[in-house]
Amino acid sequence: MKSFKALVLRNSPTFSAKVEQIFTEDLPSAGEVIVKVDWSGINYKDALAVTNRGKIVRGGFPFVPGIDLAGTVVSSTEKTFSVGDRVLSTGWGLGESNWGGYAQYQKLPAAHLVRIPERLTSKNAMIIGTAGLTAMLAVMEIENGPIKKTGSFLVTGATGGVGSFAVLALADLGYHVVASTGKASSEKYLRELGASAIVDRSELSLGAKVALDSAKWAGCIDSVGASTLEAVISQTSRHGTIAACGLAGGSDLKTTVFPFILRGVRLIGIDSNTCPQETRLLAWNRLSELTSKRDLNQISTEIALEDVPTAAEELLEGKITGRIVVRVS
Ligand SMILES: NC(=O)c1ccc[n+]([C@@H]2O[C@H](COP(=O)([O-])OP(=O)(O)OC[C@H]3O[C@@H](n4cnc5c(N)ncnc54)[C@H](OP(=O)(O)O)[C@@H]3O)[C@@H](O)[C@H]2O)c1
């Protein structure tokens, strides 16, 4: 096969992230399926990997990052997939321990692939990506809780990838959504997604004032963590569910047991990376349904593979609203 483009991370003599020409024979991953990658995205983890700011790469160097990919099967030794099938992959170590989506061809195990639902385009699948999948898994945990659609449901980091899809999904399902953001200029964006009210990020970022504060939230999807999550735990009402998704504000968590034992607050962890296949398929079908009436281009910016390092810096600087989708092929 002729050569194709990939964003390659190298750590010698110093760290670099550059688009290079590689061959399918260079792809080190084990897998039965070769996918022509059309689209990927930039998630928080990708931004850390590409800028070398976090210990994301566990597969050694050189390395091709990208925790999401969508494309078309070009060869498969596994009967479940045929040439021409539209597929996506997120998690299972993609872009962390296994070479990822920032390459025009990638080799993957069939078990790590999801068939893209019929009415979802490959581009929209990647606008959704890990961020949207995580938000949907969080919504499903809120649905599993005892509190139905009464009261206000908070989304933190609301203009981010996870946050945007959390606002959109909860609002579409009929929840009253309050969006917490550090971007005052994004009120219109958040209201168009379905938020009924906006709170400034600073109202939560100082942490819990007392162990049991006035109860404000019937539930929360949190992608910020640290003092923000501490405040949310103290302000969640009886039997409310908090889905802890991320650490955009930090990973420490200081709390007390009182909200859990006196209010029955449920703190549920979300891990999209190793989410079981059955739940994944359910979530992708729901995301396909949810987004079928939306123009997802309005919540995303399309970039080329060559632009990934610059966009990754911007994402970590908090300058991005919504999702970045990467045109790979
Ligand atoms: N558990 C999982 O499976 C899973 C999957 C995907 C992502 N994540 C995690 O979820 C988090 C968000 O990911 P993402 O892809 O949505 O990232 P993102 O697009 O960069 O969004 C993060 C958002 O958090 C807010 N934020 C940023 N820095 C902050 C700070 N210092 N303090 C408070 N808020 C801050 C910003 O929203 P505002 O400006 O609107 O406040 C930002 O847009 C990350 O920690 C990521 O690792 C986890």
The ligand as a Gaussian input file, in Angstrom:
#p B3LYP/6-31G(d) Opt

LIG

0 1
 N      -14.964000       9.615000      32.430000
 C      -14.836000       9.521000      31.124000
 O      -15.038000       8.476000      30.517000
 C      -14.451000      10.766000      30.384000
 C      -14.667000      10.878000      29.006000
 C      -14.400000      12.101000      28.382000
 C      -13.869000      13.140000      29.112000
 N      -13.611000      12.967000      30.424000
 C      -13.070000      14.050000      31.233000
 O      -14.049000      15.071000      31.315000
 C      -13.415000      16.329000      31.369000
 C      -13.956000      17.201000      30.255000
 O      -13.579000      16.648000      29.003000
 P      -13.948000      17.426000      27.659000
 O      -13.445000      16.588000      26.544000
 O      -15.365000      17.853000      27.733000
 O      -12.988000      18.699000      27.829000
 P      -13.244000      20.197000      27.320000
 O      -13.971000      20.180000      26.037000
 O      -11.939000      20.883000      27.429000
 O      -14.246000      20.777000      28.411000
 C      -13.853000      21.055000      29.727000
 C      -14.655000      22.238000      30.221000
 O      -14.430000      22.375000      31.617000
 C      -14.437000      23.750000      31.977000
 N      -13.126000      24.032000      32.606000
 C      -11.911000      24.027000      32.027000
 N      -10.945000      24.310000      32.919000
 C      -11.585000      24.502000      34.095000
 C      -11.134000      24.831000      35.402000
 N       -9.847000      25.016000      35.683000
 N      -12.059000      24.946000      36.375000
 C      -13.365000      24.746000      36.119000
 N      -13.842000      24.452000      34.883000
 C      -12.958000      24.305000      33.895000
 C      -14.616000      24.541000      30.698000
 O      -16.024000      24.763000      30.546000
 P      -16.692000      26.195000      30.931000
 O      -15.798000      27.243000      30.337000
 O      -18.035000      26.124000      30.295000
 O      -16.734000      26.280000      32.419000
 C      -14.190000      23.562000      29.618000
 O      -14.789000      23.857000      28.391000
 C      -11.925000      16.070000      31.294000
 O      -11.375000      16.029000      32.582000
 C      -11.836000      14.705000      30.657000
 O      -10.653000      14.018000      30.993000
 C      -13.888000      11.796000      31.063000

